[in-house]
Amino acid sequence: MHPGREDDRVTPKDDRLAELYAAVGRLKPNPWKQGGVYQHDADLLKRLIQVQVDNGKADNAQTGGVATAVDVWVACELRRAGIEADTVWPRPEQPRVVSQSLVKAANRFRFARNPAQAEIERRTIASLVALAGSGRSTVIGGQFPKEVDVVIADDDRGLELAVSTKAMTDSYAKNISNRWEEASGDLLNIRRRFPLAAFGFAFIATDPVVKEATPFDRMKDMLRKLSTVVVGAEGSAYDSACLILTNWSRGKARLNQTDVPDDLSADRFFERLLPALFSRSPITDHRRARELWLASDPPNAPL
């Protein structure tokens, strides 16, 4: 690190996720219901979007807007599903991205019995974690580095799971093609280097789009085609895609789940994404998450 350069680390003042994670509170327990049915926390999603509305960031693309709220929500849903908290980036605390190996080693460290010595050790470990961490999760793809919104990764296997979020709040007819191209490009870039990663795509739109039949139909068509596996080209699709319709025109965040087709719902999103992760990772990994899923007696689960 060169003197005077901060790299991509962030301070509490600059942390765009601090307000969002402060609003999370205690997570609801196990989201799996009998029959392998996932039940997402819609109240949490609305609460996080409301944070962005209240702080004036919902309409600001430069700050990530509602997409950043969805990033935190997806990360929280993965933790609800039993994925180890610190392995999901962005983490609930700074630094948002830290090597799993480093965090596990820090958690296993045996502190001195002497209180003064133990305090020095705690501060040292905290400093090392901060220096090794980052504010953003950048993945080196097959063509170029790309910041990915929600990530599970480790040194011994690389990228395990990635979720990309995109938002569109106006000019639907004009912008849908651009978002489609971006999503396709991200898919090609990441899949080229990490063909076994579980890859999801969450698309957020304001619900006035429902009244514009052609853009809304194209939006649904985009999500379905992006997540449709073609025989012989299995890596050419996202494992899962969902549509989130929201609105805050009167200053209060609302979700429109009525107009979201079942196959593009948030529940179906996690029902496809998590089993994809389980099927491509060692059976000894993500034990708690596997146990919660299998206890719900999902169809086509491994014996």
N, C-alpha and C positions, 0 to 999 in steps of 0.2 A: 504494500500500500504506500503510495507516495504522500509526502507531507501535504496537508491541506485538502486532500481528496477524500470524500466520504464514501466512495463507491456507491453501492445501492442500499446501504444500511440507512435506517430512518430513525429519527428521534421521536419521542412521544408527541411533540408539537406537530410533526409532519405526518403522523400515522393516520392514514385515511380509514383504518378499520377500528380505531379505538372506541368511537361512539357506538359503532354497530355491536361490537362484542360486549360493551357495557350494558346493552339492552337485551342481551340473550337470556340472562338469568339461568335458573336450573332447567336443564333439558328434560323433556318428557321421556319416560322410560321406553323400553322396547317397542319399536314401531310395527313389528310383524304381528299379524293376526292369523287366525287359523286358515289354512289353505294357501299359505305363502302370499297372503295379501298384505301389501305395505300400506301404512296409513301415515301420510306426512303431516307435519305440524304446520297447518295453515295459519294459525294464530301467530306463530313465530315469524313466518314469512311476512305477514302484514305488518307486524311490529317493526321489523327491520326496514321495510320500505318506508314506513312512517318516519323513521329516524332520518332518512335521506330527504323526505319531504320537509320535515321540520327544520333541517339545517340548510335548506336551499340547494341541495346537491342533486335532487331527483331529476331535474331537467338539464343538468350540467354534464355533458359528455366528457369533459376534461377530468372530472373527478370520478368517473365511472358510473355515476348516477345510480339508477336502480339495479344495474348489473352487479355492482359491488355488494349491494344488500343480498342479492341472490347468491353470490359467491359464499358469503358467510353462512347463509341458510343451508346451502348444499353441504358445506363442511360440517355444520352442526348435525345435519341429517345422517351423515356418515358416522359421526360419533354416536348418535342415538342408536344406530344399527350395530354398534359394538366394535367398530374400528378403533384401534388404540388412538387416544386423543392427540398425542404429539406427532403421530405419523401422518396426520392429515394437515396439509398446508392450504390456507393460512392457519397457523396456530392461534389459540385464543389469547396468547400473550406474545410480547416481543421477545426475541425476533420472530417474525411470522414463519420463517423457513429455517430449519436447522436439521442437520444430518441426523437420521434416526440413530445411528451408531453412537454419536456423541451424546444425545439425550439419554439413551439407555445406559451408557457408561456413567454419566453424571448421576443418574438415579440410583446406580449400584454403589456409588462411592461411599466408603465408610469414614465418617467424620471423626475427628479426634474427640476424646472425652472432655478435654479441657475446653470450656466454653469460648475462651478468647481465641484459641487455636482453631476451633471449629468455625468461628465466625470468619476468620481470615480465609479458611478453605472455601466456605460458601461464597464469599465475595470473589475469590479467584475463579471458581467454577462458573459463576454467573458472568464474569467478565469474558472468560473463554467462549462461553456459549454465544454471548453477544457479538464477539469478534468473528466467530465462525458463521454466524447467522446472516440472514438477508431479509430485506423487506418484501421481496417479490420472488416468485418461483419461475425462473427462466429455464426452459428446456431446450437443449440443443437438438433440433430436428434433423431430418435428412437433408434439408436444404438451407435452413437458417435458424438461428436461435429465436425462440418464441416464448413470451411470457404466457403461462397457462394459469387459468384462474383458480382451479382447485386441483391439488396434486397429492398422490401417494407415491413415494419413490424411496429407494434405498440403494446403497452403494453396491450391494452384491447382485442386483438384478436390474437396476435402472428404473425406468418409469413403470409403475404398476397400474395406476389409475389416473385419468385426467378428465376434467370436466371443463369445457369451454362455455362461457356465457356471452350472449350477445343481446343487445336491446335495441328496440326501435320504437320511438315515441311519436313520430309524425312522418309525413310524406311517405306513406306506406307504399304506394304504387311506384314511386321513384326509387326507394331505398331497398326494396326486397331483393333485387338482383345483386346489389352490392353485398348484402349480408350473405346471400347464397354463395357467392364467389369466395368471400372470406372464410366461410365455414368449410367449403370444399378444399381451399388451400391449406387451412390448418390441419385438416384430416390427412391430406397427402403428405404434408411435411412431417407430422408426428408419426404417422404409421410407417413411414419409410425407415425410420430408425427404431421404432418400438412397435413391431407388428403384433405383439402379444398383450399390449396394454389395453385395459378396459377404458373405452373412450366414450364420454357422454357429451351431449350438446343441449344446453338449456337456452331457450329463446324467450325473451320477455318483450311483450308489446302492450301498448295501451289499448283498452278495449273498444275505442271508437272504430278500430279496424274492422270489427265485426259488421259494421254497417256498410263497409266497402267490400262488396262481395268478391270482386276479382282479386284484389290484394290479399284478402283473408284466405281465399281458396289457394292462392299461390304460396302463402305462408305455410299452410298445412301440407301442401304438396311438397314443399322444400324439406320439411322436417321428416316426412315419410320417406322420401327418396334418399335423404342423407343417411337414414338408418335402415335401409333395406339391403340385406346381404344378397349379393349376386354369386351364384355358384361359380367357383373358379376364380373369384376375385373377392374373397371374404374380407380382405383388409381394406376394401374400398368403401366401407360404411362405418358409421358410428355404431357402437353397441346399443345405444339408447338415445332418444331425443324427446324433449318435452316442450310444451308451450305454456307459458304463464301469462295470463291476461290480467292486467291491473289498471287502476285509474286513481288519480288523486286530484281531480279537477276542483274539488271543493275543499282541499286541504286535508282530507282524511283518506288514507290509503285503503283501497278496497281490492278484493280479488273477484274476478269473474270466472268461476269454475263451470258455470252452466254451459257456456259456449265452447269449452275445450273438449274435443273428442276424447273418448276414453283411452284410445290407444296413444294419445299424446299427453296424457295427464301426468302429474307429478308422481302419483303412486306407481303407475306403470313404468315410469322412468327408473325408479329405484329397484323395482321388481326385475328389470332386465340388467341393470348396471351391476348390482352387487353379485348376482350369480356369475356374471362374466368374470368379475375379479376372482371369485372363489375357484372357478374352473381353471384359471391360468396361473394360480399361485400354489406353492407347496401346501399340502394338507395340514402341515404343522403351523402355518401362518394364519393370522386373523382368526384364532380359535374361538374367541368370544362371539365374534360376528357370525361365524359359521354355526355355532350352537344356537344362537337366537333364530337364525333363518331356518335351520333344520327342525327346531322345536315347533315351528308353525306348520309343519307337514306340507311343504310346497310340492306341487306336482312335478314329476320328472326329476326329483332330487336324487342324488346318488345314494345307493344303499349303504 
